[in-house]
Amino acid sequence: MALLEIKELQVEFGSPESALRAVDGVSLNLEKGQTLCLVGESGSGKTVTALSIARLLPEPPARYAGGQILLDGMDVFRLKPKELRRLRGAVVGYVFQEPSASLNPVMRVGNQIKEVLALHRPARANNAEVVRLLQSVGIPAPESRLKDYPFQMSGGMQQRVMMAMALAAEPKLLVADEPTTALDVTIQAQLLELLRDLQQRSGMAILLITHNLGIVSTMADHVAVMYAGQIVESTSAAELLKHPLHPYTKALIASVPRLGGNAEKLVAIPGSVPRLGAFPSGCRFAPRCPIARPECSESVPALLEVEPRHFVRCPFWQS
C-alpha cells in the first residue's frame, strides 16, 4: 500500500454557490522512501494540493468538494481535529516556501524546534535533542545557535531550521514546497544534498514542489506535471525528461536554458496560467498550445495511460 494516495481531489474557494475550483480531480501516489516532484508554473495548484494532505487550508474559504486523501492508511477527511493535530508533524512534516514568513520572528529558533518536540516527542523536548536536529541539517556550531532569532540567520540557515522543525517529529512524509526559492545556487545544491541524505537515513518519502526541472533530474523518482488545477502528465522522472509527451511538459523543458547552446534568446511559453475562475473551456492549455485544434476547446481531455505507467491529458500528444 502506498504511503500517500490522493484520489480525484477537488478543492474550491468561496461559497458553494460561487465556488472557484483550484484543484480539479488530482490523483497522486507516493511510496515509502520515494520522491515525487509536483511540477508546474505558479498558480497551477501545486501548493493547494500539498496543503490539502494535512488539511492545512482554512475552512472556509477553502472547501474540500470531492475526492479522498489516504495518508499512512488514514482517511484524512474523516479525521477529527485531535487526530489531525497528531497527523501534522508525526506523519507529515512541511518545509514551507518562505522560511522568513513561516518562522516566528520574536521567538528563538531553539524554542521553536522544542515546541514541535513537546507536542510529538515530549520525552526528547530538551536542548540536547534540538542541538542534534540542528546538527543533522548541517548548521555549524548548533549549540551557539539555540538562542538566535530568525533575523540573525541567512536565508539558507532559516531553511535548514525549517527542515529541523519538520524532521523533529520524525515524519514518514516530508512535503517541501519550493525549498530552494530565493537561495543562491551553492546553497540550493547543499539543501538538495541534505534532503537526499536525510531520506536515505530515515527512509521517509518526499513530495517536492518545484518549477525547476534541474531539481527534478537530480531528486525525483516520479513526476506529476500540473497545470490550471489538473495533472496533465505523470510518469517516472527518467521517462519524462527523456520522452515528454504533453505539449505543456515539452514547453517547460524547452524553456530551460542550456549551457553551450547557440540560441539567440530564451524560449518562453506564450501567455500565462489562467487565473482561478477564468479557465477556458475544454483543454485548459489550449490557448497557449502550439498544436491546439478547434476541437480542443470542446471538451476537457481525460488523463489516459498512453504508454506503460505514462499518463497524458492530451488526445493529440503524438502530433
Kinemage of the C-alpha trace (Angstrom):
@kinemage 1
@onewidth
@group {chain A} dominant
@subgroup {mainchain}
@vectorlist {calphas} color= white
{ca met a 1} P 0.000 0.000 0.000
{ca ala a 2} L 1.245 3.477 -0.905
{ca leu a 3} L 2.127 5.856 1.921
{ca leu a 4} L 0.125 8.637 0.236
{ca glu a 5} L -2.850 8.178 -2.086
{ca ile a 6} L -4.741 11.182 -3.431
{ca lys a 7} L -7.836 10.203 -5.391
{ca glu a 8} L -9.735 12.696 -7.572
{ca leu a 9} L -9.142 15.576 -5.140
{ca gln a 10} L -11.292 18.681 -5.645
{ca val a 11} L -10.617 21.868 -3.677
{ca glu a 12} L -12.739 25.003 -4.003
{ca phe a 13} L -12.623 28.512 -2.580
{ca gly a 14} L -15.639 30.657 -1.836
{ca ser a 15} L -19.243 29.755 -1.110
{ca pro a 16} L -20.829 26.674 -2.715
{ca glu a 17} L -22.957 28.996 -4.882
{ca ser a 18} L -19.944 30.838 -6.343
{ca ala a 19} L -17.114 28.362 -5.798
{ca leu a 20} L -13.806 28.688 -7.621
{ca arg a 21} L -12.150 25.296 -8.121
{ca ala a 22} L -8.379 25.485 -7.610
{ca val a 23} L -7.720 21.730 -7.705
{ca asp a 24} L -9.814 19.658 -10.084
{ca gly a 25} L -9.629 15.874 -9.958
{ca val a 26} L -5.979 15.437 -8.921
{ca ser a 27} L -4.772 11.890 -8.231
{ca leu a 28} L -1.277 11.077 -6.912
{ca asn a 29} L 0.515 8.108 -5.356
{ca leu a 30} L 3.716 8.147 -3.334
{ca glu a 31} L 5.508 5.081 -1.983
{ca lys a 32} L 7.654 4.933 1.153
{ca gly a 33} L 11.218 6.068 0.537
{ca gln a 34} L 10.338 7.575 -2.855
{ca thr a 35} L 10.440 11.181 -4.096
{ca leu a 36} L 7.579 12.608 -6.133
{ca cys a 37} L 8.068 16.002 -7.781
{ca leu a 38} L 4.988 18.116 -8.461
{ca val a 39} L 5.925 20.471 -11.296
{ca gly a 40} L 4.238 23.482 -12.864
{ca glu a 41} L 4.144 27.253 -13.115
{ca ser a 42} L 2.970 29.449 -10.255
{ca gly a 43} L -0.806 29.336 -9.989
{ca ser a 44} L -1.117 25.736 -11.154
{ca gly a 45} L -2.474 24.478 -7.811
{ca lys a 46} L 0.627 22.695 -6.502
{ca thr a 47} L 0.702 24.293 -3.043
{ca val a 48} L -3.063 23.942 -2.553
{ca thr a 49} L -2.740 20.239 -3.326
{ca ala a 50} L 0.148 19.844 -0.868
{ca leu a 51} L -1.565 21.749 1.958
{ca ser a 52} L -4.666 19.602 1.499
{ca ile a 53} L -2.730 16.486 2.551
{ca ala a 54} L -2.874 17.587 6.210
{ca arg a 55} L -5.949 19.808 5.762
{ca leu a 56} L -3.940 22.951 6.434
{ca leu a 57} L -6.158 25.141 4.258
{ca pro a 58} L -8.525 27.277 6.361
{ca glu a 59} L -12.130 26.091 6.045
{ca pro a 60} L -13.723 28.447 4.954
{ca pro a 61} L -12.775 29.933 2.495
{ca ala a 62} L -11.410 26.564 1.311
{ca arg a 63} L -13.758 23.633 0.835
{ca tyr a 64} L -12.854 20.045 0.033
{ca ala a 65} L -15.515 19.386 -2.588
{ca gly a 66} L -14.628 15.827 -3.527
{ca gly a 67} L -12.095 13.037 -3.626
{ca gln a 68} L -10.131 11.220 -0.966
{ca ile a 69} L -6.717 11.504 0.689
{ca leu a 70} L -5.267 8.390 2.316
{ca leu a 71} L -2.115 9.002 4.340
{ca asp a 72} L -0.439 6.054 6.053
{ca gly a 73} L -3.747 4.192 5.831
{ca met a 74} L -5.803 7.040 7.359
{ca asp a 75} L -8.623 8.838 5.549
{ca val a 76} L -7.635 12.465 6.167
{ca phe a 77} L -11.130 13.842 5.540
{ca arg a 78} L -12.588 11.610 8.267
{ca leu a 79} L -10.111 12.553 10.993
{ca lys a 80} L -11.227 14.596 13.987
{ca pro a 81} L -9.324 17.783 14.971
{ca lys a 82} L -7.337 15.983 17.687
{ca glu a 83} L -6.346 13.227 15.252
{ca leu a 84} L -5.324 15.830 12.651
{ca arg a 85} L -3.033 17.506 15.184
{ca arg a 86} L -1.246 14.182 15.735
{ca leu a 87} L -1.017 13.633 11.975
{ca arg a 88} L 0.600 17.040 11.382
{ca gly a 89} L 4.214 16.616 12.265
{ca ala a 90} L 4.224 12.976 13.333
{ca val a 91} L 3.132 11.581 9.938
{ca val a 92} L 3.643 14.514 7.577
{ca gly a 93} L 6.046 17.420 8.031
{ca tyr a 94} L 6.195 20.594 5.957
{ca val a 95} L 9.026 22.796 4.759
{ca phe a 96} L 7.274 25.921 3.554
{ca gln a 97} L 8.318 28.156 0.696
{ca glu a 98} L 9.280 31.270 2.658
{ca pro a 99} L 11.085 30.412 5.918
{ca ser a 100} L 11.309 34.065 6.931
{ca ala a 101} L 7.496 34.247 6.845
{ca ser a 102} L 6.956 30.841 8.490
{ca leu a 103} L 9.313 31.206 11.457
{ca asn a 104} L 8.188 33.235 14.471
{ca pro a 105} L 10.328 36.416 14.319
{ca val a 106} L 10.192 37.067 18.091
{ca met a 107} L 10.935 33.524 19.251
{ca arg a 108} L 14.369 31.917 19.470
{ca val a 109} L 14.863 29.121 16.949
{ca gly a 110} L 15.742 26.600 19.668
{ca asn a 111} L 12.412 27.185 21.379
{ca gln a 112} L 10.542 26.887 18.085
{ca ile a 113} L 12.030 23.451 17.473
{ca lys a 114} L 11.426 22.496 21.106
{ca glu a 115} L 7.715 23.299 20.664
{ca val a 116} L 7.440 20.607 17.991
{ca leu a 117} L 9.240 18.122 20.235
{ca ala a 118} L 6.995 18.958 23.202
{ca leu a 119} L 3.920 18.194 21.092
{ca his a 120} L 5.047 14.974 19.385
{ca arg a 121} L 8.059 13.622 21.357
{ca pro a 122} L 7.790 15.206 24.827
{ca ala a 123} L 10.471 12.949 26.324
{ca arg a 124} L 13.014 14.479 23.897
{ca ala a 125} L 11.987 18.134 24.312
{ca asn a 126} L 15.385 19.300 25.521
{ca asn a 127} L 18.343 21.316 24.287
{ca ala a 128} L 20.409 18.223 23.529
{ca glu a 129} L 17.832 16.973 21.022
{ca val a 130} L 17.496 20.439 19.470
{ca val a 131} L 21.273 20.571 19.021
{ca arg a 132} L 21.200 17.115 17.413
{ca leu a 133} L 18.486 18.212 14.973
{ca leu a 134} L 20.314 21.410 14.049
{ca gln a 135} L 23.469 19.405 13.519
{ca ser a 136} L 21.612 16.865 11.346
{ca val a 137} L 20.563 19.612 8.911
{ca gly a 138} L 24.082 20.964 8.617
{ca ile a 139} L 24.014 24.048 10.851
{ca pro a 140} L 27.549 24.699 12.163
{ca ala a 141} L 28.110 25.278 15.888
{ca pro a 142} L 24.480 24.378 16.722
{ca glu a 143} L 24.978 24.949 20.463
{ca ser a 144} L 25.546 28.647 19.815
{ca arg a 145} L 22.522 28.910 17.502
{ca leu a 146} L 19.900 27.837 20.042
{ca lys a 147} L 19.294 31.379 21.228
{ca asp a 148} L 19.404 33.038 17.804
{ca tyr a 149} L 16.340 34.744 16.383
{ca pro a 150} L 15.439 34.059 12.726
{ca phe a 151} L 16.616 37.512 11.597
{ca gln a 152} L 20.126 36.640 12.790
{ca met a 153} L 20.325 33.838 10.225
{ca ser a 154} L 20.737 33.820 6.451
{ca gly a 155} L 18.002 32.520 4.164
{ca gly a 156} L 19.781 29.189 3.800
{ca met a 157} L 20.146 28.822 7.572
{ca gln a 158} L 16.481 29.687 8.093
{ca gln a 159} L 15.509 26.995 5.579
{ca arg a 160} L 17.638 24.480 7.495
{ca val a 161} L 15.856 25.454 10.725
{ca met a 162} L 12.544 24.804 8.940
{ca met a 163} L 13.845 21.365 7.964
{ca ala a 164} L 14.896 20.678 11.557
{ca met a 165} L 11.391 21.595 12.751
{ca ala a 166} L 9.789 19.413 10.077
{ca leu a 167} L 12.030 16.453 10.986
{ca ala a 168} L 11.715 16.859 14.768
{ca ala a 169} L 8.668 14.582 14.965
{ca glu a 170} L 10.282 12.011 12.620
{ca pro a 171} L 7.544 12.164 9.934
{ca lys a 172} L 7.006 9.450 7.351
{ca leu a 173} L 6.341 12.056 4.639
{ca leu a 174} L 8.145 15.356 4.111
{ca val a 175} L 6.445 17.983 1.943
{ca ala a 176} L 8.959 20.531 0.657
{ca asp a 177} L 7.332 23.490 -1.117
{ca glu a 178} L 9.910 25.239 -3.319
{ca pro a 179} L 12.593 24.737 -0.640
{ca thr a 180} L 15.338 26.363 -2.744
{ca thr a 181} L 13.462 29.529 -3.748
{ca ala a 182} L 15.496 32.748 -3.333
{ca leu a 183} L 18.643 30.814 -2.397
{ca asp a 184} L 21.888 31.053 -4.344
{ca val a 185} L 22.961 28.072 -6.431
{ca thr a 186} L 25.549 26.808 -3.952
{ca ile a 187} L 23.087 26.783 -1.042
{ca gln a 188} L 20.453 25.146 -3.283
{ca ala a 189} L 22.832 22.274 -4.035
{ca gln a 190} L 23.659 21.867 -0.341
{ca leu a 191} L 19.978 21.718 0.657
{ca leu a 192} L 19.132 19.169 -2.041
{ca glu a 193} L 22.065 17.003 -0.994
{ca leu a 194} L 20.852 17.321 2.605
{ca leu a 195} L 17.358 16.147 1.613
{ca arg a 196} L 18.773 13.131 -0.210
{ca asp a 197} L 20.958 12.245 2.766
{ca leu a 198} L 18.087 12.585 5.259
{ca gln a 199} L 15.858 10.434 3.064
{ca gln a 200} L 18.464 7.687 2.830
{ca arg a 201} L 18.984 7.712 6.589
{ca ser a 202} L 15.325 7.803 7.622
{ca gly a 203} L 13.517 6.148 4.705
{ca met a 204} L 10.928 8.931 4.568
{ca ala a 205} L 9.006 9.799 1.409
{ca ile a 206} L 9.327 13.291 -0.077
{ca leu a 207} L 6.778 15.319 -2.006
{ca leu a 208} L 8.836 18.067 -3.624
{ca ile a 209} L 7.059 21.023 -5.213
{ca thr a 210} L 9.105 22.887 -7.786
{ca his a 211} L 9.146 24.542 -11.188
{ca asn a 212} L 12.866 23.830 -11.569
{ca leu a 213} L 13.407 20.865 -13.892
{ca gly a 214} L 17.055 20.729 -12.860
{ca ile a 215} L 15.889 19.742 -9.384
{ca val a 216} L 13.608 17.120 -10.924
{ca ser a 217} L 16.524 15.494 -12.738
{ca thr a 218} L 18.556 15.126 -9.527
{ca met a 219} L 15.843 14.378 -6.947
{ca ala a 220} L 12.737 12.732 -8.402
{ca asp a 221} L 11.728 9.114 -8.795
{ca his a 222} L 8.380 10.133 -10.286
{ca val a 223} L 6.976 13.390 -11.654
{ca ala a 224} L 3.471 14.828 -11.964
{ca val a 225} L 3.124 17.915 -14.153
{ca met a 226} L 0.286 20.210 -13.047
{ca tyr a 227} L -1.468 22.962 -14.980
{ca ala a 228} L -4.527 25.037 -14.036
{ca gly a 229} L -5.598 22.671 -11.253
{ca gln a 230} L -5.162 19.422 -13.199
{ca ile a 231} L -2.453 16.810 -13.697
{ca val a 232} L -1.534 16.880 -17.404
{ca glu a 233} L 1.280 14.299 -17.399
{ca ser a 234} L 2.593 11.744 -14.940
{ca thr a 235} L 5.379 9.175 -15.222
{ca ser a 236} L 8.854 8.336 -13.934
{ca ala a 237} L 11.380 11.181 -13.840
{ca ala a 238} L 13.736 9.469 -16.266
{ca glu a 239} L 10.942 8.855 -18.774
{ca leu a 240} L 9.512 12.358 -18.537
{ca leu a 241} L 12.838 14.121 -19.075
{ca lys a 242} L 13.816 11.811 -21.919
{ca his a 243} L 10.418 11.387 -23.577
{ca pro a 244} L 7.895 14.127 -22.640
{ca leu a 245} L 4.540 13.773 -24.375
{ca his a 246} L 2.254 16.633 -23.317
{ca pro a 247} L 2.791 19.967 -25.132
{ca tyr a 248} L 2.995 21.779 -21.782
{ca thr a 249} L 5.717 19.456 -20.483
{ca lys a 250} L 7.646 19.872 -23.730
{ca ala a 251} L 7.346 23.666 -23.422
{ca leu a 252} L 8.609 23.610 -19.819
{ca ile a 253} L 11.642 21.561 -20.814
{ca ala a 254} L 12.328 23.724 -23.875
{ca ser a 255} L 12.328 26.856 -21.703
{ca val a 256} L 15.256 25.633 -19.580
{ca pro a 257} L 18.471 27.493 -20.572
{ca arg a 258} L 21.309 25.245 -21.723
{ca leu a 259} L 24.991 25.968 -21.346
{ca gly a 260} L 26.883 25.950 -24.616
{ca gly a 261} L 23.799 26.467 -26.755
{ca asn a 262} L 23.780 28.908 -29.635
{ca ala a 263} L 20.235 30.177 -29.174
{ca glu a 264} L 19.954 33.936 -29.515
{ca lys a 265} L 17.130 34.232 -26.966
{ca leu a 266} L 15.424 32.168 -24.296
{ca val a 267} L 12.403 30.078 -25.256
{ca ala a 268} L 9.259 31.187 -23.419
{ca ile a 269} L 5.726 29.820 -23.183
{ca pro a 270} L 3.355 32.484 -24.545
{ca gly a 271} L 0.685 33.818 -22.211
{ca ser a 272} L 0.252 32.797 -18.585
{ca val a 273} L -1.608 30.326 -16.407
{ca pro a 274} L -5.317 31.305 -16.427
{ca arg a 275} L -6.495 32.802 -13.171
{ca leu a 276} L -8.906 31.000 -10.899
{ca gly a 277} L -12.436 31.237 -12.222
{ca ala a 278} L -11.302 32.082 -15.759
{ca phe a 279} L -10.312 28.646 -17.038
{ca pro a 280} L -11.004 28.226 -20.767
{ca ser a 281} L -13.485 25.611 -21.941
{ca gly a 282} L -12.092 22.262 -22.992
{ca cys a 283} L -8.330 21.819 -22.635
{ca arg a 284} L -7.025 24.477 -20.256
{ca phe a 285} L -3.658 24.684 -22.017
{ca ala a 286} L -5.196 25.096 -25.486
{ca pro a 287} L -4.871 28.950 -25.663
{ca arg a 288} L -1.091 28.582 -25.184
{ca cys a 289} L -0.600 25.294 -27.021
{ca pro a 290} L 1.366 25.165 -30.304
{ca ile a 291} L -0.580 22.137 -31.575
{ca ala a 292} L -4.083 23.188 -30.436
{ca arg a 293} L -7.001 22.336 -32.737
{ca pro a 294} L -10.589 23.658 -32.787
{ca glu a 295} L -11.866 20.522 -31.029
{ca cys a 296} L -9.533 21.194 -28.088
{ca ser a 297} L -11.975 23.788 -26.767
{ca glu a 298} L -14.988 21.499 -26.981
{ca ser a 299} L -14.364 19.082 -24.093
{ca val a 300} L -11.903 18.530 -21.252
{ca pro a 301} L -9.494 15.744 -22.267
{ca ala a 302} L -9.123 12.767 -19.939
{ca leu a 303} L -5.865 11.728 -18.306
{ca leu a 304} L -5.078 8.460 -20.109
{ca glu a 305} L -2.323 5.873 -19.884
{ca val a 306} L -0.878 6.169 -23.393
{ca glu a 307} L 2.261 4.151 -22.622
{ca pro a 308} L 3.004 1.812 -19.691
{ca arg a 309} L 2.800 3.917 -16.482
{ca his a 310} L 2.855 7.104 -18.564
{ca phe a 311} L -0.309 9.212 -18.275
{ca val a 312} L -1.104 12.209 -20.526
{ca arg a 313} L -4.054 14.603 -20.730
{ca cys a 314} L -3.928 15.299 -24.484
{ca pro a 315} L -5.586 13.363 -27.343
{ca phe a 316} L -3.080 14.822 -29.835
{ca trp a 317} L 0.119 14.030 -27.935
{ca gln a 318} L 1.511 12.178 -30.967
{ca ser a 319} L 1.310 15.271 -33.186
